[in-house]
Amino acid sequence: GQQLNQSPQSMFIQEGEDVSMNCTSSSIFNTWLWYKQDPGEGPVLLIALYKAGELTSNGRLTAQFGITRKDSFLNISASIPSDVGIYFCAGPTRANNDMRFGAGTRLTVKP
Amino acid sequence: DTAVSQTPKYLVTQMGNDKSIKCEQNLGHDTMYWYKQDSKKFLKIMFSYNNKELIINETVPNRFSPKSPDKAHLNLHINSLELGDSAVYFCASSLDRASLYGYTFGSGTRLTVV
């Protein structure tokens, strides 16, 4: 099926550092979405990507839709403590009937 | 105004009991979902309704039964609760079943079966 593989599984960084995480699939996705989940809350959409090669920013966050349409990257610049949480990549399945989620990257930021 | 609201936020119950979780969205979306998040934080689709019609019914025990009285509501009823049902259950909605603009999630219901 259209599985999404996220890496790394977890990251421990110092405040102020830049962060990079990625998501890959053996299948092509036509849309890539990045979500963040804060503790005790539901995932919240950060960035949506709709075109191969597209680079989109949202504040300190930048995401790219890979040229092959089989991967996507999320970068966070100058991390701050409130960036702590779990970051999920996601994409609609071929049938567009549901959203597949990666297993998440757990980010910890040390002040 | 909460876009997708779930109740209750926490639910602790004994094995064998029957319980319900309610979900309501005020976004005017056509499609609603139930996801289960396990202890490793993996999000797995359970059910999806589009305009009150069931469109996704993943491999979920028959003890789980969704009900959508109208397109703004999707409730989840669970019979004969088991220890393995302990998880966080998320309701979500999307504009339409294509979900190209992503989902809006509720804040989750943490179910603990003892």
Contacts between the chains, C-beta under 8 A, distances in Angstrom:
chain1	res1	chain2	res2	distance
A	31	B	100	5.4
A	33	B	102	4.9
A	35	B	102	7.6
A	37	B	41	7.6
A	40	B	107	7.3
A	40	B	108	7.5
A	41	B	107	5.2
A	41	B	108	7.1
A	42	B	4	7.6
A	42	B	90	5.2
A	42	B	92	7.4
A	42	B	105	3.1
A	42	B	106	5.4
A	42	B	107	5.2
A	42	B	108	5.4
A	43	B	43	7.5
A	43	B	90	7.8
A	43	B	103	7.8
A	43	B	105	5.2
A	44	B	105	7.2
A	45	B	102	4.3
A	45	B	103	7.4
A	45	B	104	7.6
A	48	B	100	7.9
A	48	B	101	6.6
A	48	B	102	5.8
A	50	B	100	7.4
A	86	B	41	5.7
A	88	B	43	7.0
A	90	B	102	7.5
A	92	B	98	6.6
A	92	B	99	5.2
A	92	B	100	6.3
A	96	B	97	6.4
A	96	B	98	4.6
A	96	B	99	6.8
A	96	B	100	7.7
A	97	B	48	6.6
A	97	B	55	6.0
A	97	B	56	5.5
A	97	B	97	6.3
A	98	B	33	7.1
A	98	B	45	4.7
A	98	B	48	5.8
A	98	B	56	5.4
A	98	B	99	7.3
A	99	B	33	8.0
A	99	B	45	7.4
A	99	B	94	8.0
A	99	B	99	5.6
A	99	B	102	7.6
A	99	B	103	6.1
A	101	B	42	7.6
A	101	B	43	4.3
A	103	B	40	7.3
A	103	B	41	7.4
A	103	B	42	5.5
A	104	B	41	5.2
A	104	B	42	7.6
A	106	B	41	7.5
